[in-house]
Amino acid sequence: MQDQPTAVPRAAGAQQAGEIPPRQARRLRWAWAEASIWTDRMLAALETEVKGSVWFRLIDKVYAPKNLWSSWAKSAKNEGSPGVDGITIDRYEKDVEANLRRTSEQLRAGTYRPRPIRRTFIPKPDGTLRPLGIPTVGDRIVQGAVRHAIEPIFEKEFARHSYGFRSGKGCKDALRQVDQLLKSGRRYVVDADLKSYSRPALK
């Protein structure tokens, strides 16, 4: 059975039974979700299951101006190198309003096309090189906007003990869990890694 989103701690001075009002508790559980997309109504649907467990028409949430602006703000904060088009964060910002408007219109019309990924390599401590793909600034914004729209849907299905690449979770959380398990008497650790994995061809 899939784990549900972690329950919110009880708040001081909450209602009679010590419970936070359901609407407030739900908003706290999903505080990291993009508010311009994930309204109280959508969060309620997320937790109670939509009809047929299928979400429709999320693309309109992706190209919503508020969502694109939010994604742009995060991309600008992270900075990063330019992609194949050579456009930097600073250059994109000089005409950001027109750039985001054009992207929104292209996504709405279905004419948006991502650019190729710029390939670069980062040296690793053992002397080998780790390949890294760098999208254009515009593509990073669209990727962030898509993530805002779909991440809560997938997050709801993830296991509680999964810590990789999840909002509000990281390596230190995993280490704390390992520490707790060791202190509770667990003594076995299984470490597995896949190197140069490729899916076998279908017959």
Disulfide bonds with the S-S distance in Angstrom:
none
